[in-house]
């Protein structure tokens, strides 16, 4: 059911994009700093930041003079780094690859060289692959983590979050923005733990202009 919903949202986004004559299509790429927050009963573990990469396509659809609807489809890397000191020194490194569909509503302020923009909206993510590397004293192990809907699977494949961004779009089509994403759904597929992903970062991109318009 969730997979059909994500596919329906993607198809709706593509249909609206193709029908709108004022839609601008662009590409973007950037760097992300992600972390995880895991709740185990009364104990909460917040990881250190992990640096990742993201790249994708984006469409901007004007809906009013100062507002637009912006959606995209991006490949991005989430994950975490965590070290625990005790009798044993353990380090955990987790890499998560996702396909994300953000749906943002933006407000623009017009200027001579472009426009400032700020906005927010929901995001839907689909897990592609994951792995973990674990160090305990001098012992190192690498594990492939699994996505799935079964209770025994390590992570749930679908994730729902809230996306916020702010940036500047130049008149020549170049744009840069800062993004922040809060994971709202629990992606842990095991026991009673609660696992949520967070990330922040910067993206730079370019909107292609149709010379016929």
C-alpha positions, 0 to 999 in steps of 0.5 A: 500500500505504501509503495503504491502511494509513493508511486502515485505521488511521483506520477501526479508530480510528473503529470502536473509538471508536464501540464504546467507551461510555467514550470522550470526544471532543474538539477541540484547536488550538495552535501548533507550532514546526517544523524540518527536518534534512537530511543531504547526505553528510557534511554535516547542515543543521539549520534554524531554527524555523518557526511553524505552526498545528494543529487537529483532533479527539481521542478518549480511550479509558480502558483501565485506572484510570490508563491510556488510549489517545488518538488523533486526526486533525489538520491541522498545518503543518510546515516550516522557515526557513534562512539561509546567509551567504556570497558570496551571502546566501540564505534558504529558507522551506518550508511543509508541510501535513499530515494527522496521525494520532497514536496515544498511550498515556497514564498519568494521575495523579488529583487534585482538579482533574483529572489530569496525563498523560504519554504517547507513541506513533507518528504517521502523516502524509499530505502535503497540500500544500507550497511553498517561497519562496527569496531569493538576494540581491535575487531572490525565487522561489516554488515549489510543491513536489510530493508523490509516490512517484516518485524525481523528486518533491520529497517523499514523501507519507507520513511516520512519526514518534514522538510524545510529550506531557505535560499536564493535563486538568481535571475540566470537560473542558478540557485543555492539553498540550505535544507533541514529534514526531520524524520517523523516516522520510526524506521526501526523494524525490530524490537521496541526501539524507535529510530529516526533520521535527521539531516541538514545541508547545502545544495546548489543547482540550476533551472533550465530556461525555455527560450520559447517562453 
